[in-house]
Amino acid sequence: MPTITFSLKDLNSLIGKSLSIEQLDELFSKAKGELEDYNKDTDEVKLELGDTNQPYLWSAEGISILLKGFLGIEKGIPKLEITNSGNPDYVVKVDKSVEKVRPYIVSFIAKGKKIDDYILKQLIQLQEKLADNFGRKREKIAIGIYPLKKIKFPVIYKAVKPDSIKFIPLESSSEMTPKEILENHPKGKKYAKLLDNKPLYPILIDGKNEVLSFPPIINSELTGKVSEGDSELFFEATGTELKSLNLVANIFALALSQRGFKIFSSKIEYPDKKITVPNPENEEFAFDKNYIKKILGLDLKETEIKSLLEKLRYDYKSGKSAKVIIPFYRADIMHSADIVEDIGIAFGYDNVKEIPLTTYTVGKTFSQVNFIDKISEIIVGLGYNEIMSAILSNKSLIYDKMNIKDFGTVEIVQYMSETFSVVRTWILPVLMDCLSKNQHVEQPHKIFEHGLVSVRKGHEILEYERIALVSSHEKANFTEMKQILDLILKSIGLEHKIEETEHTSFIPGRVGRIIIKDKKIGFIGEIHPHVLENFGIESPACAMELNLSDIFFILNSRLLRF
């Protein structure tokens, strides 16, 4: 969970009201935050935020926006005024060469008061929190902030060969090529994986042909270093998804505007389109007022609904077809339940009156859950670590990287993020992705996960509980995984056989289909080198995936016959 630090005096200044740390501690819960520490000597507040879906809150500016609404200082959606600079040179031109490397960029200009050391650290904190948490450690989003005075427009965003250009990176004194930065610079080594297997590297260059940055790795020491006293800034963010980049631009522009900066738009010229950033458009969301009573048991009047929503910085259009206006800096509202949750926060869950119980039941665990828990305990006992991942995924991960064709995917029509655009059809790709992000950890790597998958067969959608295991180390092989399979099935009293099969995620001749009672219930084998390469995994890996729903049915049917 993100943890941010800021000055108590600064937060009070942003809010426009003097609040004690005890008062703020109580209010932080409205942002799903918890006061971790307050140092009276330095006036530093350390706040842990429990919601990763609202990145606008990851700054003192964002916290102040929410609290001003809750305290009644302001209400409704905050205004973000965007000035058309009138300067035709404030343009970023996107070359087609970045299309398959890092295709999108957004930018804007901010002009205001001179930055001091504290404000600079606050900007860097927001930059890093957005890139590391929301931006998935710069893979999805990376942010650069520059002193505007050092930039000549138009700015060019293009891709170049690894050795074709040189510049001095931040915290360095000598020129380096992008390739040398990845090999020798601390930031380059840390984020080199983001550009694995890329023949070209993204570069940002200004009108004087000066390198501004090497996204998503590092800025230039000469043109990309903001210092105390700078008052005019150029903001840019690059990444893999334009919608998320626009959201980040809106959040950062709003934060700067809270500091008194004036925001100027920037034009982004893609090969096939032109856009203007920031673009603070609020989304209208059709809302059924009766849903509040259904979920919270509250019978609220229209005026009360409007007041509560405005506290949480929404706007509201009352009437027969009520509509909630979602702030331009939020992208986490996917269902009416999300809005009702915020209404509950604004109302105060402590203020919801108790009602007596009308029914009494005794709860117990489903037998299938007990069965799955037993299998998991066995695997943990064999030295495997359990992971927990989202049920949503993307086709690139579950098919392309696994070297296999789509075998029936449930796709989300209006997804919020391409990373989570489909329901997973199997679990092994998620484990491989986890391994790829933990190559720095000492081997052997042994992980597993169980959970729900959904497979489309014609017009029917089938759901199964599955479990997958993967072991990666220098001597990982088919026999190792087969011994684990034998142990698991023997412990529950089931016999099996393994039939030779073809599966393009595995090495031919080293993969098999697992059969119980003439039913195919899974596969086992050694991961294909192409798949290992796709994930950047250096050691061999063996894996298996089992259909626990089918195994449980077979086991239960056998028990019933006796």
N, C-alpha and C positions, 0 to 999 in steps of 0.2 A: 504494500500500500504506500502511496506517495507521502512523504513527510516534508513539510516546508518550514522555513524559519523566516521570521520578520520581526521588526521592532513593534512593541506594544504602542509606543507613541505614534509611530507611522500609521498603524492600522486605525487608531482613533482619529488621526488627521484625515485619513481617507473616508472614514465613516461620517465625520463631522460631529462627533460626540465623544465625550470623555467617559470611557467605561473601565471599570476595574478588571483585573485579570479573572476575578471570581465571576463577575457578570459575563465576561466573554466566554469563560469555560462552559457556562450553561448554554450560551447561544451557539457555540461551536457545533453542538449536536444537530442543529438545523442544517448544517453542511455535512452531516455524517462524519464530523471530525471529533477528535479527542485530544485534549491538551496533554502533551507528553512531558513538557518541561517549561518553566519560566525562570529566567535568570534575572533577578532584580538588579544586579550590578551592571549587566550589559543591556538590560531591557529586552533581551531576546526571547521570543516566544517560539516554541517548537510544537507544531501541530501535525498530528497524523490524520490523514484523510482516508476514510473507509470506502469511498465510492470512486471507482476508477472509470466510471461512465460520464463524469462531468469534469473534464479537464480544465474548464474555465476557473474552477475553484482552487487550482494549484498555484495560487499566488495571493499575496495580501490584497491586491486589487480585486480579484475575483471574490474573495471572502467578504470584502467590504460591500460589493454590489449586492450580495445576498442579504447581508445583515442590515443594510440600509432599507431594504424592502421589508424585512421582518420587523424592524423597529419603527416603521412608518415614516421614515425620513424621506424616502422616495417610494413610488409604487409603479407597478407595471414594468414593461420592458424598457431598460435604459436606452437612451438615444446614443447612437454612434454616428456623428456627422462626418461624412466623407467629402472632402473638397476636391473638385476637379482641378488639378494643378494648372491646367491651361498650358503646360509645358509639353510640347509634342515630343520632346526628347526622353520623357520619363517612360521609356518603353523597354521591355525585355523581349528579345527575339529568340524563339526556340527553333533550333536546327533539327531537321529530321533525324540526324544521327543519334539523338538520345532516345529515340522511340523504343528500342529494345534494351536500353541500358537502365535509364531512370527517366521515364517519359514526361513527368509533369513538374511545373514550377509555378509559384505564385509570388507576388511581391507588392510592397507599398512603401510610401515615404512618410516619415513622422518628423515634425518640427516642433520644438518646444523649448523648455528651459534647459540650462546646462546640467549635464548629468554629474552627480557626485558619486563617491565610492559606494555608498549604500544602494542608490538606485541602480547603479551598474550591476551590483551583485544580485539584486532582485530580478533584473532582466535576464541575467545569465541563469539564475535558478529556474525561472519559468521556461526559458529556452531548453534547458536540460531535462526538466520534468516532462515537457511535451514530447521531446524527441525520444527519450528513453522509455517512458511509460506508454503514452498514446501512440508514439511512433515506432514502437517495438525495437528499441535500441538502434534507432536511425534507419532500420530496414524500410519502414513504411514512410517515415517522415524525418527529415533532417532540416535544421533551421540555421540560417546565417544572419548576423546583424553587422552592419558596416557603417563607418562614418561617411555620410553622404558627400562631404566636401572632397573626398578622395576619388570619387567615381565620376567618370564621363559617360553619359548615355549616348546611344542605346547600349544596353547590356546584352551580351550574347550568351545563350546557354547551348552548349554543343558537346559532342563526345570526340575524344582524341585518342591517338595511340598512346600506350603507357609510357613511351620514352620520347614523345614528340615535343614536349614542352617543359619548361623549368620555371620555378618560382620559389620564394622563401616562405615556408609554412610557419604558422604561429609557433612561438617558443623555439625558434631556430634562427641561425645566423647565416646559413649558406643555402644556396639554391639546390633544389632537388626535383627530380622528375616524379610524376605520380607513382611510378613503379618503385622508385627509391623510398618514397614516403611510406608506402605500404610495407616495405621490407625493414625500414630503419627507424622511422619516427614512432614514438609511443602511441599516438592516436592512430597512426596508420596500421600498426600491428594489432591494435585493439579492434578495429573495424574492417580489417582487410577481407574478412569473410563475406562482407556485403557485396564485394565485387569479384568474388570467385568465378572463374570461367568466363569473365567478360572480356571480349577482345578490345573493347574501347572503354575509356573512363570519362565520366561527365566532368566538364569544366565550365566555370563561369568567368567570362572575360568582359571587360568594359570597352568603351569606344576608343581608348588609347592602346588597346591590345594588352592591358595589364590584367593578370590573373587575379580575380577576387577570391575564388575558393575552388576547392576540389571536393564537391559534394559527393557522398555524405561524410567525408573524412575530416577536412580541416580547412580553415580560412587562410588567406595570405597574411603574412606579418606586416606587409607594407600597405595593403588596401583594405584588409579585413579585420582590423583590430580597433574596437571602440575604446576610447580613453575618457577619463574624467575631463569635463569641460566641453565635450561634444554635445551639440544641441540638435543636430539634424541627422536622422538615421535612415538607412536603407534596409528594409527587412525582406528576406526571401526564404522560401521553404521549398525543398524539392522532395519528390517521392513517387510512389507507385499508384496513387489514387487521388484524383483531383478533388473529389468531394471532401475528403478528410483534410487536404491541404487548405481548401477554402475555409473550413471550420477553424483550423489553426490560425490562419490569417485574421479571421474575425476576432478570435480570442485575444490574440496579441495586440491587435489594433485597439480593442476595447480596453485592455489593460493600460496601454500607453495613453489613451484618451483620459483615463482616470487620473493619470499623472499630469494632465494639463497639456499633453501634446496634441497638435493639430494633425489629422490624418489626411494624406493626399493619395489619391488613387494612382494605380500604375496599370498600364496596358500590357497584356501578354499576347504576343503574336505567335500563334502556332502555325504550322504549315497549312492547316485546314480550317482554322477558326481564330477569332480574336475575343479575348475576355477582359473584363475590368475587375480589378481586385483592390480593396476588399469588396465583398458583395453581401452586406448585412440584411438579407431578406428573411422575414419571419414567416414561418409555415403555419397555415391554418389547419386545425385538427378538429374534425367533427366529433362532438362529445355528447353522450347520453347522460343527462343529469341523474337519472334513476340509478346509474351504476354506482354512484357514491353511497346511496342507501344500501344497495346490495352488498357492497364490500365492507363499508365502515359502519353501517347501521345508523348513519346520520341523515336526518331529514332536513336538508339545508335549503334556505330560500336563495333565489337568484342573486340577491345583493350580497348574501354571505359567501356564496361560491365565488363571485367576482372579487370580493375583498380578500379572501384567502388565497386565490390564485395570484392576485397582484402582490401579495406579501412575498410570494416565491418568485416574483419578477416575470409572471406571465401577463398577457392581456386576455380579455374575455369578451365575446360578443354574445349577449343573452338573446333569448327568444325561443321560438319553437324548435328551430334547428340551431342549437347552441354550438358555438365554436370557441375552442381554446387557441390562442395565438402563442406559438412556441418561439421563445427567444432565438435570435439568429446565431447565438453562441452555444446552443445546445443541440445535440444530435442523438440524444439517448431516449427520446420519447417514441416508443414503437407501438404502444397500446394504451387504451384508456386507463388501464391499471396503473401505468406509470404516472399519469396525471392525478389519479385518486391517491396514490401514495404521497405525492407532494401536498395535496389538500389535507391529508391526515397529519403531515408534519406541521403545516401551518396552523391547523386547528389545535394540535397538541394531543398526542395519544393519551396523555395523562388526563385529559379533559373528557375522554369518551366514558360515558357512564356505564357501570357494570349492569349486567342483566343476569337473572338466575338461570342455571342450567335447566333445560327442559327434557333432555334425554341423557341417558347414562350408558356408556359402552365400555367394554374392556378391550384394549388394543393388544395386538400381537403381531409378530413379524410373519410375513408370507413365507411359506415353506421354500419357495424358490429363492428367496433372499438368503435364508439360512444355508441353502445348498451352495449358492455363489460364495457366501462368506467362508464356507468350509474349504472350497477350492482355493480361494485367495490365501487363507491361512497356510495351506500346504505350500503354495508358491513362495510366500514370504519366508517360510521355514527353509526353503532351498536357497536363500540368499538374494532374492529379488526385491527390488524397491517398487512400490506401487506409485503410479502417477495418476493424476486426475486432470482431464482436459475437457474442453468444450465439446458438446455434441455437434456443433456447427463447424464446418471446415470449408475447403475450396477444392475445385477440380484439379488445379495445378498440383496440389499436395497429394491428393488421394489417388490420382491417376497418372499424370504426366511424370512426376518424380518417381513413382513406383513402376514406371514402364509397363502400364497395363491400360486396356481400354475401359471406357465407362461401362459398367454392368448394371445400371439402373439407379439413377440419382434423383433424389427429391430436391428440387431447386427452389430457392426463395425468390419470389418475383421482385419485391421491392426491398432488397437487402441494404443495410446501412454501411457495410464494409465488404469488399470483395473477398477479404480474408475469411469471412464467415458468411458465405453466400449459398452454401448447400448443407444438407444434413449428411453426416458421414455414413458411408456404406460399409466401411470396415475400420478396424482400429489400428492395425499395424503401421499405416503411414504416420499416424500421430506419434507412435513410439520412435519411428525413424527420425522424425523431426526433432523430438526431444534429445535423441542421441547426438544429432548434428549440432545442437546448441551446447553440448556438454563434453566436447572433445578434449577440453583442458583438464577434465577430471580423470584421476588415476583409474586405469582399467583393473579388472574387467568391469564392463557396463552391463548390468542385468536389471531390466525394468519390465513391468507388466501393467496392464490396465484392463478392467472389465467395464462394460457399459452398453448402452442401447445403440443400435444401428438401424437405419431404415433403408430398404431396398425397394425400388419401383419395378414391378413386373406387370407390364401392360398398363391397365387402368387401376391396378391394385397396388397398395403400399403395404409391405410387410415389415414388421418390427421384430428384432431379435435381441436377446442379451448375448453378447459375445465377450470372449477374453482373449487377449493377445500377449505373447511374451517375446522378448528379443534379448539375445546375449551377444555382446560384441567384445572381442579380444583377439589376441594373436592366434589362438588355437581353436576358436569357435568353429564347430562343425555340426553336421547332421546328427551324428551319434549323440552328442551332448543333449540336443533338444529332444531326441527320441527317448532317451532315458527319463527325462522329466515327464514326457507324455505317458510313458509306461507307468510311472509312479502315481501320477494323478488318477488315471483311470483304474488302476489296480486298487487304490485306496477307496474307491466308491463301488468296487465290485463289477466293473464292466470290462469286457474283452473287446479288442479292436484289431483291425488290420490296416496296413498302409499300402495303397495301390499306386503304382507309377502314374504320373500325370504330367501335364505341361502347365506351367504358370510362369508368365514372363517376368514376374518380380523376383523369381528364384533361378538358381543355376540349373540348366537342363541336366537331368540325371541325378540331381541332388534335391529333388522336391517330390513330395508324395501327398496323395489325398487320404485323409483319415476316415475310415469307415467303421461304423458300429451298427450291427443288426441291419446290414445292407443299406444304411443311410449315410450319406456324406455329411460329416459334421465338422470338417475343418481341413486345414492343410499344414504342412510342415516342411522346412527345408533350409537351405543356405541362400542368403540374399545375393542376388546377381551383382557383379562388380559395377555394372552401369548404374544400378540403383544406389549403391554405396557412393559412387562418384557424384551422382545428382545431389546427394545430401552432404557431400564433403566429409564422409566417414572413412577414415583411413584403414581401420582394422576389419577383418572378416566379421560377419554376423550371421547367426542362425536364428530362426524364429518359427513360431506357429501361432495360429489363430483358431479358436474353437467356438462352435455355436452352442452356448450353454443352454439356450431354450430347448434345442433338440435333444441334448444330452439329458436334461432334466425330465423331458417327456418320456424318453426311452427308459430312464431309471424308474420313474413313477409308474409307468405301464407294467414294468416287470414286477414291481412290488405289489401292485394291485392283483396280479394273477395269483400271487401266493396268499 
